[in-house]
């Protein structure tokens, strides 16, 4: 696996000083930013977590167990022996529903959710005590800092994309360096290329599969709870 700091050879080409007294902190920040961006754009590392929020409309994810959620790919609730897909909404929409119908709405398990920040899940209606939530998500990785650190959550195939992201950010930082758009385009091309190879190797043909059982129930519209 390639060492992250070996990418700094490329950064030095942008005219920056990768030393403690130079631009090292700034460069490390770009790398960590790119690390997270690559994970979000590639979905290369999707984790699963099972939650038991109980009768609570808000649930704080355990960062010690899973890390903050950068992106939720899919989430569903198991209630009464059935699985139900939960639809994402904005925080404002969730709060609006609560103001209109109240947080404790009788009529089934949660049908909507919102992610506030990186670790707070808001549900509507409020989950019942026995409900179980299953979440597939991209977690925030451990920050890179030491010279021996590697982006272990990111397959080596995506390391070049990480390099392009850092180079784009370095070019944006340096006055008169207009290469940032070229590096940003290279980043996008690299992400698409590797994702295509991964799909081919997994015999991928159709659209992305939905996580969970194929016979999951989708809630019908309920005028008293749904936005018009």
Wavefront OBJ file of the C-alpha trace (Angstrom):
o trace
v 0.000 0.000 0.000
v 1.396 3.378 -0.974
v 2.446 5.725 1.816
v 0.437 8.904 1.891
v 3.501 11.064 2.300
v 4.863 9.783 -1.000
v 2.140 11.896 -2.572
v 3.984 14.927 -1.300
v 6.531 14.504 -4.063
v 3.789 15.657 -6.388
v 2.771 18.469 -4.015
v 6.324 19.782 -4.044
v 5.965 20.268 -7.794
v 3.343 22.892 -7.004
v 6.024 24.960 -5.286
v 5.023 24.207 -1.665
v 7.299 23.294 1.215
v 6.314 20.020 2.871
v 8.156 20.625 6.141
v 7.095 21.375 9.706
v 8.107 25.002 9.332
v 6.543 25.289 5.899
v 3.237 24.170 4.423
v 2.980 20.747 6.031
v -0.141 21.497 8.124
v -1.915 22.973 5.120
v -0.913 20.044 2.878
v -2.061 17.492 5.465
v -5.382 19.303 5.609
v -5.795 19.016 1.842
v -4.981 15.325 1.964
v -7.542 14.662 4.698
v -10.105 16.710 2.806
v -9.378 14.678 -0.330
v -9.487 11.441 1.674
v -13.052 12.189 2.778
v -14.059 13.435 -0.671
v -12.783 10.243 -2.330
v -14.734 8.083 0.112
v -17.933 10.027 -0.563
v -17.548 10.087 -4.357
v -16.387 6.488 -4.745
v -18.455 4.719 -2.055
v -15.384 2.524 -1.751
v -15.940 1.849 1.969
v -19.565 1.480 3.046
v -20.221 0.423 6.629
v -23.294 -1.029 8.291
v -24.628 -0.103 11.686
v -27.721 -1.353 13.499
v -29.390 1.188 15.768
v -31.946 0.757 18.527
v -33.085 4.318 19.189
v -36.029 3.244 21.338
v -38.893 5.715 21.595
v -36.669 8.664 20.762
v -37.156 11.065 17.853
v -33.463 12.089 17.883
v -30.583 9.626 18.003
v -26.886 10.440 18.367
v -24.558 8.055 16.544
v -21.771 6.542 18.603
v -18.600 8.074 17.174
v -16.442 5.745 19.265
v -17.972 2.733 17.518
v -18.419 3.962 13.975
v -17.124 7.462 13.399
v -19.149 10.377 12.073
v -21.339 9.718 9.038
v -20.094 11.573 5.959
v -22.916 10.147 3.847
v -25.883 7.854 4.415
v -26.364 5.581 1.415
v -29.477 3.811 2.635
v -31.451 3.354 5.838
v -34.472 1.262 6.747
v -36.488 0.323 9.800
v -37.500 -3.167 10.904
v -40.835 -3.037 12.714
v -43.458 -5.671 13.385
v -41.609 -8.264 11.323
v -41.380 -6.053 8.212
v -38.725 -3.783 6.710
v -39.621 -0.248 5.617
v -37.436 2.127 3.655
v -36.989 5.499 5.390
v -37.002 8.502 3.068
v -34.418 11.295 3.543
v -35.689 14.830 4.117
v -34.069 18.104 5.069
v -33.848 19.070 8.727
v -36.349 21.886 8.096
v -38.858 19.429 6.630
v -38.545 17.076 9.591
v -39.034 19.931 12.053
v -41.999 21.198 10.044
v -43.660 17.796 10.232
v -43.079 17.686 13.969
v -44.623 21.108 14.448
v -47.635 20.144 12.358
v -48.224 16.642 13.704
v -46.153 16.382 16.842
v -43.077 14.245 17.417
v -45.029 11.329 18.878
v -47.326 10.358 16.014
v -49.350 7.182 16.235
v -49.508 5.193 13.023
v -46.391 3.137 12.506
v -42.575 3.298 12.587
v -40.489 6.242 11.306
v -40.930 7.050 7.636
v -38.526 9.979 7.254
v -35.098 10.925 8.554
v -32.577 13.745 8.371
v -28.893 13.794 9.267
v -27.981 16.867 11.310
v -24.242 17.477 11.213
v -22.363 14.180 11.172
v -23.799 12.300 14.129
v -27.420 13.265 14.886
v -30.284 11.409 13.213
v -33.748 12.971 13.315
v -36.739 10.686 12.730
v -40.391 11.264 11.979
v -42.624 9.819 13.280
v -40.825 8.810 16.465
v -39.579 5.179 16.417
v -41.414 2.706 18.580
v -39.507 1.086 21.447
v -38.974 -2.217 19.612
v -38.008 -0.736 16.228
v -34.544 -1.474 14.810
v -32.835 0.872 12.342
v -30.269 -0.481 9.839
v -27.999 2.103 8.244
v -25.469 1.785 5.404
v -23.155 4.768 5.373
v -19.726 6.242 4.662
v -17.892 6.964 7.906
v -15.372 9.719 8.507
v -11.911 8.078 8.441
v -9.153 8.584 10.976
v -7.184 11.697 10.099
v -3.799 11.282 8.405
v -0.946 12.970 10.242
v 2.184 10.828 10.635
v 4.551 10.162 7.746
v 3.711 6.453 7.898
v -0.067 6.964 7.756
v -1.979 5.509 4.820
v -5.614 6.035 3.737
v -6.552 2.519 4.838
v -10.280 3.002 4.150
v -9.517 3.892 0.546
v -8.458 1.121 -1.871
v -5.054 1.732 -3.417
v -6.745 2.184 -6.812
v -8.116 5.520 -5.599
v -4.850 6.918 -4.247
v -4.086 8.717 -7.501
v -7.454 10.477 -7.232
v -6.444 11.600 -3.739
v -3.208 12.986 -5.201
v -5.113 14.937 -7.862
v -7.421 16.429 -5.234
v -4.473 17.636 -3.159
v -2.776 19.064 -6.255
v -5.953 20.915 -7.201
v -6.152 22.468 -3.740
v -2.454 23.373 -3.848
v -2.907 25.038 -7.237
v -5.872 27.012 -5.908
v -3.717 28.180 -3.017
v -0.792 29.330 -5.150
v -1.427 32.668 -6.845
v -1.041 32.557 -10.600
v -1.347 28.774 -10.753
v -4.330 28.077 -12.993
v -3.852 24.302 -13.098
v -6.432 23.658 -10.361
v -9.249 23.020 -12.856
v -7.090 20.551 -14.783
v -6.307 18.640 -11.575
v -9.965 18.743 -10.524
v -10.947 17.271 -13.898
v -8.278 14.588 -13.525
v -9.694 13.780 -10.097
v -13.173 13.289 -11.542
v -11.835 11.177 -14.412
v -9.850 8.977 -12.019
v -12.853 8.416 -9.749
v -15.069 7.470 -12.711
v -12.426 5.230 -14.238
v -11.778 3.214 -11.085
v -15.490 2.938 -10.272
v -16.041 1.581 -13.776
v -13.315 -1.031 -13.278
v -14.784 -2.049 -9.915
v -18.241 -2.454 -11.417
v -16.831 -4.575 -14.234
v -14.979 -6.832 -11.808
v -18.190 -7.407 -9.826
v -20.219 -8.250 -12.957
v -22.151 -5.040 -12.499
v -24.616 -4.412 -15.312
v -27.720 -2.612 -14.091
v -28.182 0.433 -11.871
v -26.869 0.451 -8.284
v -28.630 -2.100 -6.113
v -30.812 -0.922 -3.276
v -29.625 -2.115 0.102
v -31.947 -4.507 1.922
v -34.671 -6.913 0.933
v -36.316 -6.512 -2.461
v -39.775 -6.821 -0.894
v -39.348 -3.899 1.480
v -42.533 -1.943 1.860
v -42.694 1.654 0.743
v -45.128 3.706 2.755
v -48.234 5.093 1.014
v -48.862 8.812 1.254
v -50.574 9.887 4.467
v -52.007 13.427 4.026
v -51.931 14.164 7.750
v -48.174 13.449 7.933
v -46.803 14.192 4.471
v -45.901 17.575 3.018
v -48.205 18.667 0.242
l 1 2 3 4 5 6 7 8 9 10 11 12 13 14 15 16 17 18 19 20 21 22 23 24 25 26 27 28 29 30 31 32 33 34 35 36 37 38 39 40 41 42 43 44 45 46 47 48 49 50 51 52 53 54 55 56 57 58 59 60 61 62 63 64 65 66 67 68 69 70 71 72 73 74 75 76 77 78 79 80 81 82 83 84 85 86 87 88 89 90 91 92 93 94 95 96 97 98 99 100 101 102 103 104 105 106 107 108 109 110 111 112 113 114 115 116 117 118 119 120 121 122 123 124 125 126 127 128 129 130 131 132 133 134 135 136 137 138 139 140 141 142 143 144 145 146 147 148 149 150 151 152 153 154 155 156 157 158 159 160 161 162 163 164 165 166 167 168 169 170 171 172 173 174 175 176 177 178 179 180 181 182 183 184 185 186 187 188 189 190 191 192 193 194 195 196 197 198 199 200 201 202 203 204 205 206 207 208 209 210 211 212 213 214 215 216 217 218 219 220 221 222 223 224 225 226 227 228
